[in-house]
Amino acid sequence: MVQQSIEQLSLEQLNKEYSPSSCIEDINVYIQQYVEQSRVAKDKAFALEKLHSNQYYGQGEAQRLDLYLPYEQAKRRLMVYIHGGYWQELSKEESSFAATNFQQQGFHFAVLDYTLAPDVSISEIVEESRQAITWLHQNAARFGYDPEQIYLCGSSAGAHLAMMMLQTQWSKYIADYQSFAVKGVCAVSGIYDLQPLLPTYVNDALKMDRQEAKNNSPALRPLCSLANTVPVIIAFGDIETSEFKRQSEIMAEKLTAHGVDVRFKEIVERNHFDVILDLGDKSTWLSQQAIAMMS
């Protein structure tokens, strides 16, 4: 779908294109999977004393994270998962479904919470995510992972936030730091140009104007110094709208044009909601690529 055809879409069509649930029968089936699989992972980690829950990275009540420790010999690498929900829904409580997979393979795994819209703007949510990564960098020795080995994965809105971390000047957040705080990004079913959301129902809570949408669009922002050395996985399900597929394509094209190592895939028989569950299954392409990125 080219830009001209987007501009010709009616508001009804645009709302449908940016409604991930328009491609499935019942979203609650997948949300329940998130809940159940996350509960199992959390209960197991708690029982084995491999979980540090509700670590505050900021002053806000939602500025918390859960940190899962490896079950096998630690490889001192951390995967950080950022949940989706259009920046308005979900939390870390439904988002640890992949923790066990990473723990079993020797990795640390963190799950972030952040304040949801409409209580804060999307710019503030991006800033909270930067605070979380800064906190994880500064507290690496306390939990046993290498601060130079922090990787990100996000789904939907979380993929957008992960990509914004790729375009952050980390020397402004981490004193005397000349390297890049993120060593790899796995972005699944994300939105990277926020401008098409402006007239849609999604923006009712976000209340973005055009300038804020542009400022928070990774596809429109310049890459930061050293960011082109960071490998990126971009994936989405084949049962998604044309616009969600196009968003991934434009982000992959931009990164590739700047010399970034991009691994790109449309995953068959997956929709916007169950494609990310592959991260918790070591037999899937998505899990294997994420693990390979960290190895």
ROMI-704505 format. One record per residue: y, z, x of N, C-alpha, C, O, CB in turn; residue in one letter. Coordinates in pm, whole numbers, plus 32768, in hexadecimal, padded with zeros to 4 digits. Glycine has a CB too. Example, Ala and Ser with C-alpha at 12.3 -4.5 7.8 and 13.67 -1.06 7.14 Angstrom:
<sites>
7DC7830C85277E3E830C84CE7EB6830C85287EB4834E85907E418389846Ba;7F1F82C485057F9682CA855780038313850A80728324853D7FC4823C8580s;
</sites>
This chain:
<sites>
7F8880008055800080008000807C80008058808E805B80A88001807B7FA0m;80D07F9E804B81467F9280A081BB7FDB805F81B87FFE7FE9816A7EFE80B8v;82237FF380B182948042808382D680078007830080517FAF82FA804F80F1q;82E07F83800083217F447F8F82D97F667F0C831B7F817EA783267EAC7FA2q;82557F677F0D820C7F857E94821D80177E6B821A80377DF481787F647EA6s;822E80707ECC824780FE7EAD82C9810B7E5E82CF81537DFB824D81537F2Fi;832E80C67E8C83B080CD7E4A83AB80957DBD83FF80B67D69841880827E9Ce;8349803F7DA2833E80047D1E82E980577CBE82E080377C4883037F7B7D2Aq;82AB80C17CF1825981167C9B82B081637C39831C81917C5B820581767CEFl;827E81717BBE82C281C67B5E82AC82577B85825582767BD7828E81AB7ACDs;82FB82B07B4B82EA833E7B69825E836D7B41822183BD7B87835583927B20l;822C833C7AD281A5835F7AA7813D83347B0E80E183807B2D818783207A1Fe;814C82BB7B4280EF828A7BA880FA82DA7C29809682FA7C6A810981F57BC4q;817682FA7C4E818B83467CC9815083D27CBE811284047D1C8222834E7CE9l;816284107C4A812784947C34808E848E7C3F805184EA7C75814F84CA7BACn;805384247C0C7FC284167C147F9584007CA47F3184397CCF7F9483A27BBCk;7FDE83AD7CEE7FBA83927D7A7FC084117DCE7F7184207E2C801783287DB5e;801B846B7DAF802884E67DFD7FE9855E7DB7800885D17DD680BA85027E18y;7F9085417D597F3E85AA7D1B7EAF85997D4E7E6685447D1B7F4485A37C7Es;7E8585E77DB17DFE85D67DE97D8F85E57D827D2585A87D8F7DE9863A7E57p;7DA886367D1C7D41864E7CB77D3085D87C587CD585D87C057D6186CA7C67s;7D8685727C637D7884FD7C0B7CFB84AC7C2A7CD384577BDB7DF284A47C18s;7CBC84C67C9E7C46847B7CC77BC484C57CA97B5784937CC77C4D845B7D5Ac;7BCE853C7C707B55858C7C577B5785C07BC87BBB85B67B827B4B86027CBCi;7AE585F87B9E7ADB862B7B167B0E86BA7B0A7B5586DB7AAA7A4C86247AE7e;7AEB87107B6B7B0C879E7B5D7B2887DC7BE67ACC87EF7C357A9B87EB7B16d;7BA587FA7C007BCB88357C817B8D88BE7C967B7488E67D087C6388407C8Bi;7B7489057C2A7B42898E7C367AB889957C777A9489FC7CB17B3C89CE7BAEn;7A6B89297C6D79E989247CAF79FA89377D4579AD897F7D8479A1889F7C91v;7A5F88F67D7E7A7588FA7E0F7ABA897A7E3A7A9C89B27EA37AC788817E3Cy;7B1789AA7DE87B588A297E077AF08A997E0A7AF78AF27E5E7BC78A4A7DA0i;7A908A937DAE7A278AF97DAC79D18AF07E2A79A48B567E5E79D08AE97D2Fq;79BB8A777E5C79728A687EDA79BF8AA87F4D79858AED7FA1795789D37EF8q;7A428A917F507A948AD37FB67A818B6A7FB07A6A8BAC80167B2A8AAE7FA4y;7A8C8B9F7F367A878C307F2279FF8C687F4F79FA8CC97F9A7AA08C537E8Fv;79938C2A7F21790D8C5E7F3C78EA8C537FD078B88CB3800B78A58C137EE9e;79058BDE800C78E38BCC8099793A8C2480F3790B8C55815A78F38B3980C1q;79B68C3880CD7A0E8C8F811B79E28D20811179E78D6A81737A9F8C8180EBs;79B78D49809C79888DD3808B790D8DED80E179028E57812079698DF07FF8r;78B18D8F80E378388D9F8134785C8DAB81C878298E02820E77D78D28811Fv;78B58D5281F778DE8D54828479238DD782A7790A8E118311793B8CDE82A3a;797A8E05824D79C68E7F8269796C8EFA826779788F5182BC7A388E908204k;79128F00820578B68F7381FC785E8F7B827878468FE882AD78608F69817Ed;782D8F0982A577D68F07831B78238F37839777F18F8A83E3779E8E7B8333k;789A8F0183AA78E98F27841F790F8FBB841B790D8FFE848279678ED28427a;79308FED83A57953907B839878DC90D483BA78EA9138840079859099830Af;786790AD838777EE90FD839E77CA91028432779691678462777990C5834Ea;77E69097847A77C5908F8508783990B88562783390AB85DD77999002852Bl;78A390EA8524791C9114856D795590A285C1797B90B5863578FC918C85C7e;795A902D858579918FB685C67A0A8F80857A7A228F08857779258F4985D2k;7A558FDB853E7AC98FB384EF7B3B901785017B28908F84F27AA48FA7845Al;7BB08FE385227C2C903185207C7F8FF984AC7CBD8F8F84BA7C7A902A85ABh;7C81903F843D7CC4900B83C57D52904083B97D7590AA83ED7C74902F8349s;7DA38FF383717E2B901A834E7E80904183C67EC090AA83C87E28908C82EDn;7E7E8FEC842A7ED68FFD849E7F5F8FC1847B7F698F4B84587E998FB8851Fq;7FC690118485804D8FE28460808C8F9984D680988FD0854480A690588433y;80B68F1C84BE80FD8ED1852581938ECD850A81DF8E98855B80C68E43852Ey;81BD8F048499824A8F09847582648F7F8419820D8FD3840482768E878432g;82DC8F8583E283058FF6839082E18FE682FD82D6904982B58398900B839Cq;82CD8F6B82CF82B18F53824282258F7D821B81C98F7C826E82C68EC28222g;82148FA1819C81928FD0816C81268F66817C80B28F878197819B8FFB80DAe;814A8EE7816D80E78E7B817980D48E4B8208807F8DF6822181118E068123a;81208E7F826581188E5182F080A78E9A833880BE8EEC8391819F8E678339q;802D8E7883107FB68EB983447F4F8E4F83697F568DDC833E7F7C8F1B82DDr;7EF08E7883BA7E818E2083DC7E038E7183EF7E088EE9840C7EA08DCE845Bl;7D918E2F83DE7D0F8E6A83FE7CDA8E25847B7CDE8DAA84857CAB8E5B8386d;7CA88E7484D97C768E3D85567BE18E5D85647BB98ED1856A7CC58E7685CFl;7B918DF485697B008E0085757AD78DEE86077B088D94864C7AB88D97851By;7A7F8E4586357A518E4386C079CD8DF886CB79808DF4866B7A438ED386F8l;79B18DBC873F79368D6E874F78B78DC4874978B58E37877479398D2487D2p;784D8D87871177C98DC8870F777D8DAE8790773A8E0687C677778D988697y;77898D3487C277458D0F883E77A48D2A88B378138D5A88A077188C7A883Be;77768D0B892C77C98D2189A378508CDD899278588C65897877818CEC8A21q;78B98D2A89A2793F8CF88985796A8C8889E3795C8C928A5D79A28D6A898Ea;799E8C1D89A779D48BAE89F67A6A8BBC8A0A7AAA8B678A4879B48B2989B2k;7AA38C2989D37B308C4C89E57B8E8BDF89B07BF98BC889E77B4D8C668A78r;7B638B9C89457BB58B3989017BC78B6388707B6B8B9888317B768AAD890Br;7C3F8B49883B7C628B7687B37C818AFF875A7CD48AAB877B7CDA8BD787B7l;7C3C8AF886E67C608A9A867D7CAD8AE586117C7F8B4C85E07BE28A548641m;7D228AB285ED7D778AEE85867D738A95850B7D938A1E85127E098B0185B8v;7D4B8ACD84997D458A7F841D7DBC8AA183C47DDA8B1683AC7CC18A9A83D2y;7E008A3983937E748A48833B7E508A0C82B37E30899682A97EF58A028377i;7E558A5F824A7E268A3381C77E8989D781817F0089D281A37E0A8AAA8170h;7E56898D811F7EA8893780CC7ED1897C804B7ED789F780447E5F88B680ADg;7EED892A7FE47F1B895F7F647FA989367F457FF0897A7EFA7F1189F47F62g;7FD488C37F80805D888E7F6A80C988F47F8B813288F67F4B806D88617ED9y;80B089487FEE810D89AF801D812C8A167FB081898A667FBE818E896F804Dw;80DD8A157F4280FB8A677ECC80868ABD7E9E80988B197E4E81268A107E5Bq;800E8AA17ECF7F968AE47E9D7F378B037F107F4C8ADB7F827F508A8C7E33e;7ECE8B4D7EEE7E638B757F497E948BD87FB37F0B8BF77FBC7E278AF97F8Dl;7E358C0780047E538C6C806A7DE28C6E80CF7D848C1F80C67E688CF9802Bs;7DEB8CC881307D818CD581937CFF8D0581547C938CF0818D7DAB8D338201k;7D078D4680E17C8F8D7E80A27C2D8D1280747BB68D2D80687CB78DD4802Be;7C5D8C99805B7C058C2A80347BF18BC780A77BC28B5780917C3F8BE17FBBe;7C158BEE81207C238B8A818A7BD48BA682097BEF8B6A82717CB28B7E81AEs;7B738C0082027B248C1E827A7A988BE182727A3D8C0D82B97B198CB5828Ds;7A868B7B821D7A028B40820779C78B018285794E8AF382907A0B8AD7819Af;7A1C8ADB82E579E98A9E836179D98B0283D379AD8ADC843F7A458A2F838Ca;79FC8B7F83BC79FE8BE1842979768BF0846B796D8BEE84E67A2C8C6783F6a;790D8BFE841D78888C178455785B8BA784B178218BC0851A78228C2A83E5t;78768B2B848A78508AB884DD788D8AC2856878488AAC85CB787C8A35849An;790D8AE4856F79508AF085F179218B6C863C790D8B6786B679E88AF485DDf;79118BDB85F678E08C55863778578C3F8676783E8C6D86E678DA8CC785D2q;77FF8BFA862F77788BE2866277778B8886DD77188B89872A77238BA485F5q;77E18B3B86EF77E98AE2876278438B1987D178688AD0882D781C8A5A8736q;78658B9987C778AA8BDD883379418BDB882F79828BF9889378808BA488B0g;797A8BB687BC7A0C8BAA87B27A498C1B875F7A098C5187057A318B248774f;7AC38C3D877E7B168C9087287B498C3886B67B588BBF86C57B8C8CD38777h;7B658C7786437B938C2B85CE7BF78C8185827BD88CF185597B1B8C038572f;7C708C4D856F7CD88C9685267CFB8C4C84A57CFA8BD184A17D568CA8857Ea;7D1B8C99843E7D458C6083BE7DCD8C9B839B7DDE8D1583967CDC8C7D834Dv;7E2E8C4283837EB88C6F836B7ED88C7D82D77EA98C3082847F1A8C0D83AAl;7F288CE282B87F728CE8823B80048CC7825980338CD982C97F658D7581F8d;80498C9781F580DA8C8381FF81178C95817580D28C86811180FC8BF6823Ay;81978CB4817081DC8CC780F181E08C4280A681FC8BDA80E1826B8CFE8107t;81C58C47802581BB8BCD7FD6823E8BAD7F8C828B8C077F6A81498BDA7F71l;82558B2C7F7582C28B027F1D829E8B2B7E8E82288B2D7E6B82DB8A677F28a;83028B4B7E3B83928B3B7E5083D88BB07E9384538BB17E9B83D28B227DCEp;838D8C127EC483CE8C877F0284178C627F8284798CA27FA783668CF27F1Fd;83E88BFA7FC6842B8BC9803F842B8B30803D83E28AF27FF083E48BFE80C1v;847E8AF6809184868A64809D841A8A3180F983D98A7E814085108A3980D0s;840789B080F983A48975815483CF898681E5837A8994823D838E88E08133i;845089858200847F899E828884588A2982B784348A3D832B8518898C8291s;845F8A8A825D843A8B13828083A38B20829583768B6D82EA84688B738213e;83548AD5824782C38AD78259829E8A9D82E182478AD28326827D8A8781E8i;82E08A30830982CA89F7838E82EB8A5E83F982A28A6C845B831F897783A1v;83588AA483E683828B088449831E8B7C844F83028BAF84BC840F8B3E8428e;82E88BA583DF82828C0E83E082078BE1842D81CB8C2F8477825C8C358350e;81E18B63841D816E8B2F846881888B3384FD812D8B53854B814E8AA0843Cs;82018B15852782258B1E85B5821E8BAF85E581F28BCA865582B28AE585CDr;824A8C0A859182418C9985B481B08CC285CA81908D0C862782828CF18546q;81588C92857380CA8CB5857D808E8C82860080458CCA8643807D8C7E8506a;80AB8C06862380758BCD869E80AF8C17871780678C30877880958B3586A8i;812E8C3A8712816C8C87877E81268D0E878D81078D3887FC82038C9B8763t;810D8D52871D80C98DD48720803D8DC5875A80128E1887AB80C28E118693w;7FF58D5F87327F6E8D4987657F708D2B87FB7F168D5688447F2A8CD6871Al;7FD48CE488277FE38CC988B77FFC8D4C89037FC08D65896B80578C6588D0h;80548D9E88CE807B8E198913800F8E85890F800F8EDF896380FA8E5088D6q;7FB28E7C88AF7F4B8EE388A07EC18EB388CA7E5C8EF188A77F468F118811n;7EBB8E4789157E3A8E0E893E7DE68E70898E7D6E8E7F89747E508D90898Fa;7E228EB489EF7DD58F108A457D998F8289F47D2B8FB18A137E2F8F488AB4a;7DDE8FAD898F7DAE901B893A7D2C8FF788F37CD7904E88DE7E18903F88D3r;7D1C8F7788CE7CA78F4F88807C428EFD88D07BD48EE0889F7CD48EFF8808f;7C648ED6894A7C018E9B89A27BF88E0589A77B948DD089D67B838ECC897Cg;7C5F8DBE89787C618D2C89867CD28D0489E57D2C8D538A027C738CE788FBy;7CCB8C8B8A147D2B8C558A737DA88C258A287D9C8BD189CF7CEC8BE28AC6d;7E1F8C578A4A7E988C298A057EB58B958A1B7F048B5989D27F0F8C7A8A32p;7E768B5B8A817E878ACB8A9C7E218A778A517E1A89FD8A657E7D8AAF8B32e;7DD28AB689FB7D698A6F89B27D6F8A90891D7D118AC788E47CDD8A9289EAq;7DE08A6F88DF7DF48A8588507DF789FE880A7E4589A6882D7E798AD58834i;7D9F89EE87A67D908971875C7DAD898C86C87D9D89FC86997D018935876Ey;7DD9892586807DFD893685F47DAE88D8859B7D8F886785C17E90891F85E1l;7D8F890885237D5888B384BB7D9A88D884387DAD894E841B7CBD88BF84B2c;7DBC887483E87DF8888E83667DCA882A83007DA887B883217E8F888D8370g;7DCB885482837DA687FE82137E1D87EC81B77E5D884E81917D2E883781C6s;7E3A876F81927EA4875081327F2B878581647F5D875581CA7E84878A80A7s;7F6887E5811F7FE5882081507FD1886081D7802C8861822B801B888780ECa;7F59889781EF7F3B88D182717F36886A82DF7F58888783527EB9891B826Bg;7F0A87F082BE7F0C878383207F9B875E83447FBA874383B87EC1870882E9a;7FF2875F82E18081874882FC80B887B2835B80FE879283BB80D287488277h;80978831834080CA889D839480928894842280DA88AC848380A789258357l;80128870842E7FD7885F84B2801E87F184FF803787FE85777F42884084A7a;803E878484BC8082871584FE8111873B85248144870B85898082869984A5m;8151878F84D581D587BF84FA81D088178577822F881A85C48213880D8486m;8162885E858A815288AD860481478851867D8173887586EB80D6890985FAm;810D87DC866A8104877A86D6818F874886FF81A2871A876F80AB870586ACl;81ED875286A48273871F86BD82D9879186CB834B8788869F829D86C0864Cq;82AA87FC870A82FD887287228319888287B782BF8871880982B888F186EBt;839488A287D883BA88BD8862839A894F887F83EA89A888648452889F887Bq;8324896788B782F189F088C1833C8A46892483348AC1891C826189ED88E6w;83858A0B898183D38A5C89E084408AAC899884748B0D89CF84138A018A4As;84628A84891D84C58ACF88CF84898B4C889084D28BA5886585008A768863k;84058B52888B83C08BC1884883788C1D88A8836A8C94888E835E8B8B87E3y;834A8BE6891782FD8C348977834C8C3689FA83598BCF8A3C826D8BF7898Ci;837E8CAA8A1E83D88CB68A9183978C858B1183238CA28B2E84048D468AA1a;83E58C398B5E83BA8C088BE2833A8BB58BDA82EA8BB38C3883A68C7D8C42d;83278B708B6A82AC8B238B5682CC8A8F8B65831F8A598B1B826C8B418ACAy;828C8A4D8BC482A889C28BE0823989648BB3824888E98BB982C089B08C73q;81C9899D8B858159894C8B56816789348AC081D1894E8A8780D189908B77s;80FB89028A8080FF88E989F0809C894789AE8027894D89D680DD885489CFf;80C889908949807B89FF8911800089D288C37FA48A2288AD80D18A5188B8a;7FFD895588997F8E8921884B7F4288BB889E7F7E886188D87FBF88E187C6v;7EBE88C988A67E6E887188FC7E20880888AE7DDF87B388EB7E0E88C3894Ek;7E24880C88297DE187A787D87DFD87C287457E138834871D7D4A87A787F3g;7DFC875786F37E18876386647DB1871486157D9386A186367EA887328644v;7D7C875285AD7D248710854D7D6A871584C57D778780848A7C9687558547c;7D9786A384967DE7869B841C7D99865183B17D7485DD83C47E7086558437a;7D7F869383407D28865C82D87D75864C82557DA986AE821E7CAC86B682C4v;7D7C85D182247DB885B381A17E4885E781967E6D862381327D6485F08132s;7E9685CE81FD7F1D860482017F8785A881C67F6E853481A67F418623828Cg;7FFF85E181B980788596819380D985A2820780FD8611822F80B885CC810Ci;81028530823C8150852F82B881DC84F382A6823084FE82FF810684E28322y;81F384B3823582798488820B829084C88183825284A18121828883E98206d;82EA852B817E82FD85788103835B8536809F83658564802D833286008126l;839D84CB80C78400848E806E83C884607FE7840B84717F82843F841A80B3q;834F84257FE3831A83FC7F608304846F7EFE82F984597E86829A83B47F72p;82FF84EC7F3282EB855E7EDA836985857E8D836185CD7E2A82BB85D47F2Al;83DC85577EBA845B85887E848467857F7DEC849185E07DAD84CC853D7EC2l;8443850E7DAC845185077D1B83D9853F7CCE83DC85437C538467847A7CF1p;8370856A7D1482F3858F7CD182F286227CA7834A86707CCA827D85737D2Bt;828A86437C5B827686CE7C2F8263872D7CA4828087A47C9781FE86D77BD2y;823486FB7D14821C874F7D89829D87927DB7829C88037DE681DF86FC7DFBv;830B874A7DAA838B877C7DDC83CE87E07D7E843788177DA083E987087DF5n;839487F77D0983CF88597CAD83D888E27CF0843C89297CE0837D88637C2Cd;837189077D3A837089897D7E83B089817E0883F089E17E3582E289BD7D8Aa;839F890F7E4B83D389037ED4846B88F57ED784AD892A7F318394888C7F19l;84A188AD7E75853288997E69856E885A7EE885DB887F7F128577891E7E4Dk;852787FB7F22855B87B57F9885C687517F6F85BD87137F0584E9876D7FE2m;862C87427FC3868386CE7FB986548669802085F78683806C871A86F47FCEd;869485F580238664858A807B866A85B2810E8611858E815C86B5850B8064r;86D285FA813586DE861F81C2866F867F81EB8635867082578766865E81DDq;865186E0819785E6873D81BA855F86F681BF850C8713821585E187B18156e;854A8699816384CD864D816484BF85FE81E6845385FA822184C785EE80EBa;852A85BF821285268571828E851185CC830784C485AC836185A7852082A0k;8556863E8309854B869A837A84BD86D1838A849486F683F885AD870E8369n;847386D6831C83ED870E831E838086A5830B831386C482DB83E0877882B4n;839E862B8330833E85BD8327830F859683B3835A855583FB837D854382DFs;829785BC83DA8267859A846182688506847E827C84DD84F081DD85CF8475p;825284B58418824F8424842D82D983ED845182E4837E8484821B83DE83B2a;8342843B843683CB840D844E840C845184C68479842A84F08420842383D3l;83CA84B684FD84048504856983D884CD85F2836B849685FE83DB8597855Cr;842D84DD8657840384B586DF839B85158716839F858C86F8847B84AE873Dp;834084E2876682DE853887A78322858C8812837A855C885A826B84E687E4l;82F88609881D832D865F888682F1863A890D828885F98916831086F28866c;8335866389758302864F89FC827886908A088264870089D9836486898A66s;821C864C8A47819286768A5F8137866789E680BE867289F4819087058A8Cl;816F864E896E811A864588F680BB85CE88FC805185D088BD8171863A887Aa;80E185678946808884F2894C800C850B89A17FB584B489AB80D4847A8983n;8002858089DD7F8985A58A287F2585F089D17EB886128A007FAE85FA8AA2t;7F48860A89547EF6865B88FA7E9F860088A37ED685AC885B7F4F86B688A0v;7E1A860B88A87DC585B988527DD485E087C07DE98655879F7D3285C6887Dp;7DCA857D87677DDD859386D97D6D8552868A7D4A84DE86A27E67855D86ABv;7D34859C862D7CD4856785CC7D1C855985477D5A85B885187C5585C585BFi;7D1584E4850B7D4F84CD84867CE0849A842C7CA1843484487DC88468848Di;7CC884E183BF7C5B84BD83657C8484D282D57CE2851C82B77BDD850F8386a;7C3C8490827B7C5084A181EB7BD3846E81A57B82842881E17CD0845681B9f;7BC4849081257B51846180D97B6783D9809C7BD983B080857B2F84C4806Eg;7AFA839380837B0B830F80447B2B831B7FAF7B5A82BC7F727A8C82BC8057d;7B1383947F757B3483A97EE87BBC83EE7EE17BC7845F7EB17AC583FD7E9Ei;7C2283AA7F107CAB83DE7F0C7D08836E7EDC7CE082FA7ED87CD784137F99e;7D8183927EB97DDF832D7E887E0F82D37EFB7E0482F67F707E5683707E44t;7E4382617ED67E7782037F397EE582407F8D7EEF822580057EAA81857EF5s;7F3782927F507FA682CF7F9A7F76833480027FAB83398071800683137F3Ae;7F1283837FE07EDE83E180447E9F839680B87EAB83C0812C7E7784418004f;7E5C8328809B7E2282D881077E918299815C7E88829881D77DC6826980CEk;7EF98266811B7F67822881647FAD828C81BE7FD5826A822E7FCC81EA8103r;7FBD8307818E7FFF836F81DE7FB5838482627FF4838D82CC800783F48190q;7F30838A825D7EE3839A82D87EEF832183327EF7832E83AC7E5083B382B8s;7EF182AC82F67EFB823083457F80822883907F82820284057EEB81B782EAe;7FEF824B834D8071823F8391807D82A6840280BC828B846880E48250832Ci;8041831D83EE8048838284577FF4835884CE801E836985418018840A8423m;7F7F832084B47F2982F285217F6A8281856E7F62827C85E97EA182C584EBa;7FAB822685287FEE81B58569805F81E685C2807081B486318024815284FFe;80AC82458591811B827985E280E882BB86618119829F86CF816E82DE8591k;8084831286548051835886C8801282F9872C8027830687A57FEC83C1869Dl;7FC7829986FB7F88823787537FF081E7879F7FDF81CB88167F2E81D88703t;805D81C3875B80C88177879B810B81C6880B8145818C88668130814F8734a;8102824C8805813C82A2886D80D482CE88D580EE83288925817D831C882Eh;8061828F88D37FFD82A989397FA4832189207F5D834D897A803F82BC89B9g;7FA6835788A57F5283CA88847EC2839A886E7EAB833188337F8884138807v;7E6283EA889D7DD483CF88867DB383FA87F77DA5847187DC7D7A841A88EEd;7DA78399879C7D9183B5870E7D03838C86E77CD8831C87007DF9836B86B5v;7CBC83E986A97C3883CB866E7C4B83C985D77C6D842F859B7BC98435869Br;7C368356859A7C5D833D85107BE2831884BE7B9182C684E87CC882CC8507f;7BD4835584467B60833483F57B79834D83607BB183B483397AE883838422k;7B4E82ED830F7B4282FF827E7AB2832982657A5582DE82817B68827B822Ee;7A9F83A182317A1983DB822479E183BD819A7A1B83E181347A1D8475823Di;796F837A81987935834A811A78FF83BE80C778D3842580FB78C582E48135v;790383A8804478CE84087FE3791184907FEC78D384F77FD2783984167FF6e;798F8490801279DC850D80177A6184F77FCE7A9B848B7FD479F4853B80AAr;7A9085607F8B7B13855B7F4A7B7485B67F937B5385EF7FFB7B0885837EB4n;7BEA85C47F5C7C5586117F9C7C2E86A27FB27C6086E3800E7CD3860A7F49h;7BD486D57F607BB687647F637B3587867FAE7B2D87EF7FEC7BAC87987ED7f;7AD2872E7FA97A5587527FEE7A4B871A807B79F2874180C679E187237F9Ed;7AA586BE80A17A9D868681277AB186F281917A7286ED81FB7B0686178139v;7B06875481767B2187BC81DA7AAB881B81E87A9E885E824E7B9F880A81B5i;7A558824818279DF8878818C7980884881FA792E8895822C7996887C8107l;798C87C98221793D87958291795987E08312790587E2836C7959870082A4d;79CD881F831C79EF886A8395798F88DE83AC797D890B841D7A7F889E838Dl;7952890E834278F5897E834D786589558360780D89AB8369790089D382D5g;784A88D3836777C1889F837377B5885683F877EE87EB840A779E884082FCd;776A889084557763885984DD772287D084E4772A878E854C771988B78535k;76E287A3847976A2871F847A770286AD845676DD86388462762E871E8419s;777C86CC842B77D9866583FB7832862E846B7845866C84D37831869E838Ct;786785B7845178C2857584AF793B85CD84CA796485DD853D78EF84EC847Aw;79768607846179F28654847179DB86CD84C97A2886E785257A28867F83E8l;7971871784AF7951878D8501793587648591796787A385EE78D987D884C7s;78E786FC85A378C286D2862B793C86A2867A794586BB86F2785A86638624q;7998865E86377A108630867C7A6A86A686A17AA586A8870D7A5D85CC8625q;7A75870886477AC8877D86647A8F87CC86D87AD987F887307AD587D785E9a;7A0C87DF86D879CC8828874579DA87DB87C979F588168832793688418725i;79C7875787C379D48705883D7A61870C88747A74870D88ED79AD86738820a;7AC48710881C7B50871A88467B69879B88947BBB879D88F07BAE871487CCm;7B21880588717B35888888AE7ADD889D89297AF288FD89737B1A88F48849m;7A7F8847893F7A1C885D89A87A4A88258A2F7A02882F8A937997881D8981s;
</sites>
